[in-house]
């Protein structure tokens, strides 16, 4: 399994799924600048996965 580190398609989709704080929008669009940003992006990815699973179950 290979990982595309520059693949941010989930971030674009997640921006359209719900309202985000300005700080989260900046993080999702501009990327990580430090350790706290990396941690927050990981939290957002888990939230995206949870919402995506719920969305797929409803269809």
C-alpha positions as CSV (number, residue, x, y, z in Angstrom):
1,X,0.0,0.0,0.0
2,X,1.4,3.3,-1.0
3,X,0.5,6.7,0.5
4,X,0.2,9.9,-1.6
5,X,1.4,12.5,0.9
6,X,0.3,15.4,-1.3
7,X,-3.3,14.0,-1.8
8,X,-5.6,16.5,-0.1
9,X,-8.9,15.5,-1.8
10,X,-10.4,14.5,1.6
11,X,-9.7,18.1,2.8
12,X,-11.6,19.7,0.0
13,X,-14.5,17.4,0.5
14,X,-14.5,17.9,4.2
15,X,-14.7,21.7,3.8
16,X,-18.0,21.2,2.0
17,X,-19.4,18.7,4.6
18,X,-19.9,21.1,7.5
19,X,-19.1,24.6,8.9
20,X,-15.5,25.0,10.1
21,X,-13.8,27.6,12.2
22,X,-11.5,30.0,10.4
23,X,-8.4,28.3,11.9
24,X,-9.6,24.9,10.7
25,X,-10.3,26.3,7.2
26,X,-6.8,27.7,7.1
27,X,-5.3,24.4,8.2
28,X,-7.2,22.4,5.7
29,X,-6.4,24.7,2.8
30,X,-2.8,25.8,3.6
31,X,-1.5,22.7,5.3
32,X,0.4,22.0,8.5
33,X,3.0,24.4,9.9
34,X,3.9,22.6,13.1
35,X,3.2,19.9,15.6
36,X,0.0,21.3,16.9
37,X,-1.3,21.7,13.4
38,X,-0.4,18.1,12.6
39,X,-2.3,17.0,15.7
40,X,-5.3,19.1,14.8
41,X,-5.3,17.8,11.2
42,X,-5.3,14.3,12.5
43,X,-8.3,15.1,14.6
44,X,-10.1,16.6,11.5
45,X,-9.2,13.5,9.5
46,X,-10.9,11.3,12.1
47,X,-13.9,13.5,12.1
48,X,-14.0,13.3,8.3
49,X,-13.8,9.5,8.4
50,X,-16.7,9.4,10.9
51,X,-18.9,11.8,8.9
52,X,-18.1,10.0,5.6
53,X,-19.1,6.6,7.1
54,X,-22.4,8.1,8.4
55,X,-23.1,9.6,5.0
56,X,-22.4,6.3,3.2
57,X,-24.8,4.4,5.6
58,X,-27.6,6.9,4.8
59,X,-27.4,6.2,1.1
